[in-house]
């Protein structure tokens, strides 16, 4: 998860508020000091940190809690709102037909991010064309073509041609029937004059609705000056921050850019082609604070699972006690498609409280082992695991190339899951809420639950 260290510190602060006997001026001062320490360690600009904590303190002292809300809840919500204000600097890229021009220095992840963006729009139902206009890096067009093939998107380029604006002009004509056209431009090691002149000419030819700067979040607060310089040169309309998976300087990059004219539109959260998240300030802060992000979880399910309705039906069968190993296998396969386990779990409200007790890497490997074991079972065994005794365990373990202990561990996990979900199913209120969430019935209502 992005800014994992900051998230843990912020959740500790909220835990301190929750465990306090009362909220007084002393607690508010201590909470603000903890906030300052956590944000500074995440490389957030000092002035922004002081402004934020001064606002938290002022509001906590002067604003009475709403009717029916405790002072603890009120203080927590104030912190949440001020953190959102810190990073909220505009709407994301609109889902409409448009041309998008990608700019940035070398080594920022621009070409890879171009491929990720193509996949993002393809999954939204748009036809996409990619134009390779990086005429300086020899392997750039080959890399873009490989990415295009991986995501099922056509790529236009002219190997050996040095006229980048001409390539773009012809590429736009080639893709005149595409809803989304994304242009990958050349990079440099610094903001050199010839780079600025080239991207200006490309912008004049393409007339893109969006000019997106790709920045490595590891640069921290230096992202601000870079974003501002590119904006002054070509009118940057959005920024994509790459390498946000666990970086210590991401807070600096986000806060620095938030005070320029450019807005953050996406976060790159991993090396996989699907590891690109549309930036939403409220969702981002919700996950940092351990409040989860159910609407994004549902969106992830819908985009990566072959049959989201089947997932809802399986969850229904789990809670009614009619849960088989076939259901468990399908769920494990679905989770595998949704990305790293830690990323998926971070979207669940309250799950962060357990994060120190979970070995995500070992858990991910265990899921893979369990699926191999189930591949060695008969249809009858998967439908009725109660028949799996010692002789069957030995046969299954030999077929899967694992120990009998691994098979027994799978059966134990299955029985625990079945028992837990059956208990949830008996709680009518929880059952209704869970089915509503996993079925994706009312995303707006779910979003409101987080605030």
Beta strands, then each sheet from edge to edge (+ up, - down):
strand 1: 98-103
strand 2: 128-133
strand 3: 154-156
strand 4: 180-185
strand 5: 210-216
strand 6: 238-242
strand 7: 263-268
strand 8: 276-278
sheet 1: 3+ 2+ 4+ 1+ 5+ 6+ 7+ 8-
end
